[in-house]
């Protein structure tokens, strides 16, 4: 039977990487033997396993090892194979499709780290063989060199979760029956730790933050310096500005909870006034937007990307309506992130998850467990799912971070 040797290194026991890889090999009908094992006995010690894998055919073995590499297995087989892109926007056939885990490619006998890490891209290698990066379809140029196949690649296994935190207790189980206040406190601690380490915090928000009356808590977090970047769509910004101008969201009075006469027009009138000013920032400067999340972003120099959709009214002048341009604008803001908090938005959560490296602590908050599950199913395995109401979450988060960031 054909056989090869693979290696697993890191916190592969705590993160369940070892069991996942062995289950994977078994599912392909492979036989395996652990030839050497070094198990770390302290929390900061890593483990290393040398595993011999055999299969009934070379083709089956290759398929199994290719998938094992995606889960963090190291499969030494010389340098990575490279091929030219046949046209702009087209990868070479059999291109390697990336995960969001740290990745290295062996080129010219040297291991080089793949930069600009994100999932579902190709690995472009530059002519000097000293740099490699993830490149989405939109950035592929004819003649660019890309890694094909799975030879000469290393993928770091997922980082283990600290067993002393509430998130270790949560595991991958998505449920509404979790200690909500303790979980939100854990998110606050993660944000505080990220800021102390000089990393940035991203909030990805949906319009339910405005509709439920939670905008004031997000505004408070921005004013106190806890949020560095905001990703949203036209709806969050439009209804936030509507609330600032008319006290309504979708025509419903936020204090009274009842529809207002002609309130269904309010968001359009708000959009119209901002379009007249030329931008959200200019509308803030002119005093047209007196309060709210978007005003706080402008006044505190918080970067924001508003990505549009086919259903948008207006849209606001700051909304990016070109999909590729919006993706690139989001990619430009993810460098240096330590924490991403996604609240009440399925599409923007999945889109953001697609471009985040696995090293960014990611929290997805939604009343619908399917949203949380979908994000994980799409490959954002590092995310912690929190099934709860966004008003409760934002209120508790603002409470735990009430002192403000003074860094």
Secondary structure as GFF3:
##gff-version 3
##sequence-region A 1 407
A	DSSP	beta_strand	2	10	.	.	.	ID=ss1
A	DSSP	alpha_helix	17	27	.	.	.	ID=ss2
A	DSSP	beta_strand	31	38	.	.	.	ID=ss3
A	DSSP	beta_strand	47	55	.	.	.	ID=ss4
A	DSSP	alpha_helix	58	70	.	.	.	ID=ss5
A	DSSP	beta_strand	81	84	.	.	.	ID=ss6
A	DSSP	beta_strand	103	107	.	.	.	ID=ss7
A	DSSP	beta_strand	110	115	.	.	.	ID=ss8
A	DSSP	beta_strand	122	125	.	.	.	ID=ss9
A	DSSP	beta_strand	132	135	.	.	.	ID=ss10
A	DSSP	three_ten_helix	137	139	.	.	.	ID=ss11
A	DSSP	beta_strand	145	148	.	.	.	ID=ss12
A	DSSP	beta_strand	153	155	.	.	.	ID=ss13
A	DSSP	alpha_helix	166	170	.	.	.	ID=ss14
A	DSSP	alpha_helix	180	196	.	.	.	ID=ss15
A	DSSP	beta_strand	200	205	.	.	.	ID=ss16
A	DSSP	alpha_helix	208	211	.	.	.	ID=ss17
A	DSSP	alpha_helix	215	223	.	.	.	ID=ss18
A	DSSP	beta_strand	229	232	.	.	.	ID=ss19
A	DSSP	alpha_helix	234	246	.	.	.	ID=ss20
A	DSSP	beta_strand	248	249	.	.	.	ID=ss21
A	DSSP	beta_strand	252	253	.	.	.	ID=ss22
A	DSSP	three_ten_helix	263	265	.	.	.	ID=ss23
A	DSSP	alpha_helix	266	277	.	.	.	ID=ss24
A	DSSP	alpha_helix	280	285	.	.	.	ID=ss25
A	DSSP	alpha_helix	293	299	.	.	.	ID=ss26
A	DSSP	beta_strand	303	306	.	.	.	ID=ss27
A	DSSP	alpha_helix	323	331	.	.	.	ID=ss28
A	DSSP	beta_strand	337	343	.	.	.	ID=ss29
A	DSSP	alpha_helix	346	355	.	.	.	ID=ss30
A	DSSP	beta_strand	361	366	.	.	.	ID=ss31
A	DSSP	alpha_helix	369	377	.	.	.	ID=ss32
A	DSSP	beta_strand	383	387	.	.	.	ID=ss33
A	DSSP	alpha_helix	390	400	.	.	.	ID=ss34
###
